[in-house]
Every structure is written in structure tokens, then in C-alpha cells.
Amino acid sequence: MGSGKTTMGKKLATKLNFNFLDTDKEIENLVGMSISKIFETKGEPYFRTLERQFIEKIDVHNTVIATGGGLPCFNHNIDYLNKIGVTVYLKFSVEELFERLKLDVKNRPILKGKSNEELLTFIEKLLNKRKECYEKAQRIF
């Protein structure tokens, strides 16, 4: 979250003359509700199942894909993604992510209502939880 997956993915896709796909946006369009609403009404396990089903069906040929931040870390998705394409982890420190995200709290339901201290702690815990998974990416920048 906040690493620039969508922004960088779009730029890379343009440079390579590839298609661009954002898994969160595609899932929202398929289901007809926002990710936060899916979590709220159906729960995280349902959403994680949707993510896996979605990545198994997409045509990855000439496509840059930006996944949601949690997608690689559930259902062995990072292993699957490593088999079907080149995976990239856009690595930032907790402090760098904090600086980026503190300006965007209103647009991220999971961050709403958090003080700066709570936000910093949240980012640190989330990164620590996902670090092992993220570091399985084939390229780290």
C-alpha cells in the first residue's frame, strides 16, 4: 500500500506497449462493489478467494499487473505469480510509506481514523507480516 504499484505499473505498461491491469479495480468491477465493501459484507476470506480465482483466469501475455498489497501473501499467490510472469516488489521503508500514506488516509478505508502514531505502527506491523512473502518476488526495487 502506497508503494506506487498502479502508477509504476501504468508507466511500465506504456513503455513496453503492454496492457495494464489492476486486480483490485477489476475485482471491484466484477463484483460491483468496492474492496472495502466486499470486506465489510462478505469478509476477507471471500475476497482472498476472489483474488485467487481472478489471477488464475487472466491473460498475462503482454500485460503488466498491479495486485492489491495482500494478494501475493494469501493462497500461495506469490508462488503462482512467479510461475506465470516476472514479479516485482517495490520496496520502501516504513518511514517512506508513512510519508506517502499520511497524505492519503481519506482515500484508504483501512487507514481512516488513525492518528500518525497509529498509522506508523500499522504500516510497520503490516510490512513485517508480509516481508517474507514480498521478498519472494523475482525483482526487488
C-alpha positions, 0 to 999 in steps of 0.5 A: 500500500502506497508503494506506487504499484498502479502508477509504476505499473501504468508507466511500465505498461506504456513503455513496453506497449503492454496492457495494464491491469489492476486486480483490485479495480477489476475485482471491484468491477466484477463484483460491483462493489468496492474492496472495502465493501466486499470486506465489510459484507462478505469478509476477507476470506471471500475476497482472498478467494476472489483474488485467487480465482481472478489471477488464475483466469487472466491473460498475462501475455503482454500485460503488466499487473498491479495486485492489491498489497495482500494478494501475493501473501494469501493462497500461495499467490506469490508462488503462482505469480512467479510461475506465470510472469516476472514479479516485482516488489517495490520496496520502501521503508516504513518511514517512506510509506508513512510519508506517502500514506499520511497524505492519503488516509481519506482515500484508504478505508483501512487507514481512516481514523488513525492518528500518525502514531497509529498509522506508523505502527500499522504500516510497520506491523503490516510490512513485517507480516508480509516481508517474507512473502514480498521478498519472494518476488523475482525483482526487488526495487 
